[in-house]
Amino acid sequence: MGPRVAALTSIMPTGEPQTTVVWCDFDGVCVRINTMRGFRKEKNMRINPKVTLLCYDPRQPLRSLEVRGVVVAMTEEGAMEHLDGLALLYTGKTPYFGNCVAAELRATELPVLCRIFPLHITTLDARRKEETKR
C-alpha cells in the first residue's frame, strides 16, 4: 500500500473554505497531519477546528475517503519526529528539513502536529457503485 493523496479543507476567518494538499497518517484514533506555525491552515484550525480531509489512493482512483472532523490537539511536541516520519512515508527520505525542503528552513519554520478526530466518514468505491456513510 503506500501513502494516500490527501487534501485538507479548513475555514478562513471570512467563512470561505481553504484547501491544501497535506501528508497524513492515522494513529488508531485520529488522523494526524503536520503544518508549520503561522501557515494559513494552522491559523484557520486554531480559529475554527472543524475540517474535512479528502483522501484517495492514486492507484485506485475510483475509491475515496472523506473524513469530517474536529481538530482536538495542535502541538509542537513530537511534531518534528512526526514530520520526519511522514517525509519517509511520502518521499522515502528523511529528515524533512534537508531532504524534502531546504535545510535552512529549519531555522524559520516550526512544525505543528495536528490531531483530527473523525466525526463523520464517507467512503466511495465507484467500482461497485455504492457509497458508505458512517
C-alpha positions as CSV (number, residue, x, y, z in Angstrom):
1,M,0.0,0.0,0.0
2,G,1.6,3.5,0.1
3,P,0.8,7.0,1.1
4,R,-2.5,8.4,0.2
5,V,-3.2,11.7,-1.6
6,A,-5.0,14.0,0.9
7,A,-6.5,17.5,0.8
8,L,-7.4,19.3,4.0
9,T,-10.2,21.9,3.9
10,S,-10.3,24.4,6.8
11,I,-12.4,27.5,7.1
12,M,-11.0,31.0,6.6
13,P,-11.9,33.8,9.1
14,T,-14.2,35.1,6.3
15,G,-16.1,31.8,6.2
16,E,-14.6,30.7,2.9
17,P,-13.1,27.3,2.5
18,Q,-9.3,26.9,2.1
19,T,-8.0,23.6,0.8
20,T,-4.4,22.4,1.0
21,V,-2.7,19.2,-0.1
22,V,-1.3,17.5,3.1
23,W,0.6,14.4,4.2
24,C,-1.3,12.4,6.8
25,D,-1.4,9.2,8.8
26,F,-3.7,7.6,11.4
27,D,-2.8,6.8,15.0
28,G,-5.7,4.4,15.6
29,V,-8.0,7.2,16.9
30,C,-7.2,10.4,15.0
31,V,-5.9,11.4,11.6
32,R,-2.6,13.2,12.0
33,I,-1.3,16.0,9.8
34,N,1.6,18.4,10.1
35,T,1.8,22.0,9.3
36,M,4.0,25.0,10.2
37,R,3.3,27.6,12.8
38,G,1.8,30.6,11.1
39,F,0.6,28.9,7.9
40,R,-2.9,29.8,6.9
41,K,-4.3,26.3,7.6
42,E,-2.7,26.4,11.1
43,K,-4.3,29.7,11.8
44,N,-7.7,28.6,10.4
45,M,-7.7,25.4,12.6
46,R,-7.0,27.4,15.7
47,I,-9.9,29.7,15.0
48,N,-12.3,27.0,13.8
49,P,-11.3,23.4,14.5
50,K,-13.9,21.9,12.0
51,V,-12.1,20.4,9.0
52,T,-12.6,18.0,6.1
53,L,-10.0,15.7,4.8
54,L,-10.5,14.0,1.4
55,C,-8.1,11.1,0.6
56,Y,-7.6,8.8,-2.3
57,D,-5.1,6.3,-3.5
58,P,-3.8,7.2,-6.9
59,R,-3.6,3.5,-7.8
60,Q,-7.3,3.2,-7.0
61,P,-8.7,6.5,-8.3
62,L,-12.3,5.3,-8.2
63,R,-12.1,4.9,-4.4
64,S,-12.1,7.8,-1.9
65,L,-12.5,8.6,1.8
66,E,-13.9,11.7,3.2
67,V,-13.3,12.5,6.9
68,R,-15.2,15.3,8.5
69,G,-13.8,16.0,11.9
70,V,-12.6,18.4,14.5
71,V,-9.0,19.2,15.4
72,V,-8.6,18.1,19.0
73,A,-4.9,18.9,19.5
74,M,-2.3,21.1,18.0
75,T,1.2,20.8,19.5
76,E,4.8,21.4,18.7
77,E,5.8,18.4,21.0
78,G,6.7,15.5,18.8
79,A,5.9,17.4,15.6
80,M,9.4,17.2,14.1
81,E,9.5,13.5,14.6
82,H,6.1,13.1,13.1
83,L,7.1,15.3,10.1
84,D,10.2,13.2,9.6
85,G,8.1,10.0,9.7
86,L,5.7,11.5,7.1
87,A,8.6,12.5,4.9
88,L,9.9,9.0,5.0
89,L,6.5,7.6,4.2
90,Y,5.7,10.0,1.3
91,T,9.2,10.5,-0.2
92,G,11.4,7.7,1.2
93,K,13.7,10.4,2.5
94,T,14.4,11.8,6.0
95,P,14.9,14.3,7.6
96,Y,12.3,16.6,6.2
97,F,14.5,19.7,6.5
98,G,17.4,19.0,4.3
99,N,16.0,16.2,2.2
100,C,12.5,17.3,1.3
101,V,12.9,21.1,1.7
102,A,15.9,23.3,2.1
103,A,17.8,22.7,5.4
104,E,17.9,26.5,6.0
105,L,14.1,26.5,6.6
106,R,14.6,24.6,9.8
107,A,15.7,27.9,11.4
108,T,12.5,29.7,10.5
109,E,9.8,27.1,10.3
110,L,8.2,25.4,13.4
111,P,6.3,22.2,12.8
112,V,2.9,21.7,14.4
113,L,1.4,18.2,14.8
114,C,-2.4,18.3,14.4
115,R,-4.8,15.5,15.5
116,I,-8.2,15.4,13.8
117,F,-10.9,13.3,15.5
118,P,-13.3,11.9,12.8
119,L,-17.0,12.8,13.4
120,H,-18.3,11.6,10.0
121,I,-16.7,9.3,7.5
122,T,-17.9,8.6,3.9
123,T,-16.2,6.1,1.7
124,L,-16.9,5.8,-2.0
125,D,-16.0,2.9,-4.2
126,A,-17.2,3.7,-7.7
127,R,-16.0,0.3,-8.9
128,R,-19.0,-1.1,-7.1
129,K,-21.2,2.0,-7.4
130,E,-22.0,2.1,-3.7
131,E,-21.4,4.7,-1.0
132,T,-21.0,4.0,2.7
133,K,-21.6,6.6,5.4
134,R,-20.5,6.2,9.0
